[in-house]
Amino acid sequence: MAPLILRLDIAGSPIRWIPWQLAVSLYSREMIAWTAGDSIFTFRGGISRSTGCRSIVEINSIIAVKRSSPSKYNGRGTPPLTNRELFLRDANLCMYCGNKNHTTLLTRDHVVPLSKGGKDLWSNVVTACRNCNIRKGNRTPENAHMPLLAIPYIPNWAEYLALSNRKILADQMDFLKTQFSGRKISFIGN
């Protein structure tokens, strides 16, 4: 089974993951501006009635698409917030007790609770184990005497794409890493 293909805009900014079928369609419509990466996948199509030859398309793991204007994708806002990517951002660590947990034991905690005017944004949410989330309740970390171990941050698009795909090829990850912000979980006090 072929992995997802990393689609870039013409300037090389990552846009999204696409299935190989869409990549084949882009190749056949001559929409590929340039390619990158070491991984190449070969797909065989049907047999042409006129030539009797079978069609073959080779696609790269990273493709830049023509007519993908950089301005259309850069600055497009914040990546969507989901628990899966939040837990991955925080390395499955509770940001209150520091314990690593399975995703089924984790929750999304709002640093400033929604009832106190907090928003459901990357910069206001952290991963918390169920026990710590219940203990903190409807209070801020300061009011609950539960200081945060790390500061929440908004991942950029390259970081988000790395978080959102479970089967990234080495060449795709290497490409995405060149566009990471350099932030990692910044533990407070270190």
Buried (B, 14 or more C-beta within 10 A) or exposed (E): EBBBBBBBBBEBBBBBBBEBEBBBEBBEEEBBBEBBBEBEBEBEEEEEEEEEEEEEBEBBBBBBBEEBEEEEBEEEEEBEBEEEBBBBBBEBBBBBBEEEBEEEEBBBBBBBBEEEEBEEBBEBBBBBBEBBBEBBEEBBBEEBEBEBBBBBBBBBBBBBBBBBBEEBBEBBEBBBEEBEEEEEBEEEEE
